[in-house]
Amino acid sequence: MSAPLKAGANTPPDVEYVQLLQEYWLNGGEEPLIRAADLGKKLVHDGLPPEDIGEFQQQALIELGRSQSAAALEDVAARLTPPLIEVLIAYGLTFREQIEQRYRHEIEQRLEQNHKMEALGTLAAGIAHDFNTILGVILGYAEMTLDLAPAGTPAQRNLQHILTATLRARDLVARILAFGRRSETRRVPVQIGHALNEALTMLGATLPPSVKLCTDIAQPEPTVLVDPGELQQLIIDLTINAVDAMNGRGVIRFRVDTVAVVPELLPELPPGDYARMRVWDTGCGIPRSVIDRIFEPFFTTKEVGRGSGLGLAVAYGIVQRMDGLIRAHSEPGQGAEFEIFCPLCPAQ
């Protein structure tokens, strides 16, 4: 029998396998198989699928049988297959551990984000309550003073501007309170498609004519347990966000259907049947550098004065109270998609 070749630094993995099997065939001992196992683990960690590793294991057996003229191929296979099966099992375990670590890291990131959002919500709600009291005082005194100001004077116009700005601030505080709300909501069975059509009908009169809304609602319509007002607020916030991303011109598509959630698809949610609402726009997309932050309160990429940074934060809070999940997908320059999952309402 010929002596086995020595593996070099640039030896391809399949060739190295042949060399390791030759060494094991000629000399015996566990060292060549241990080295083969280490090679397989390295390849798994480098991203090579276990089935590809198994394929060139088989090729290695064939090459070895051809190179060893004194040994029949069936004898080679009979001697080498059992230990190689154990090696392949080791590869599979390594691959599974790698996948589990990846899922664990993603879940930990989601939990950390949830805790951060809860803490920010509590802080925002506390500040908003105090700020609301101050706004009430400003609004009351401004209205009383406006009644005393002569019509058409600069004083009346200035007071009117103060009232307008105060009312806007009050609306902003209401959104902060909605983000940080901890009270129980009135959850009743609601058909998502029906709520979507109602909200879009209400919005239609206020949107620019250059914005086109398209809906696709699967039948039968999925029903969820949710506060009806909060569901409409969710739809409105996502729609306004899409309109802003398109600069008032483009197409927004809505799709409502059902989906069976399994841990492999969404490890953050318990397995089961969920209603899914997807919202696409043809806007500028979300930069990859900020997509992980878009649900944070007060975070915005808009110019100063064009947004409060609360629309998506409020949407996030509403979905959390629905026991659901919201996530975003985007390619810069190709628009964005928001995907909302919510548990289906149990059959009555």
Summary of the structure (lengths in Angstrom):
residues: 348
radius of gyration: 31.1
end to end distance: 76.6
largest distance: 114.2
contacts: 990
relative contact order: 0.08
helix: 56%
strand: 15%
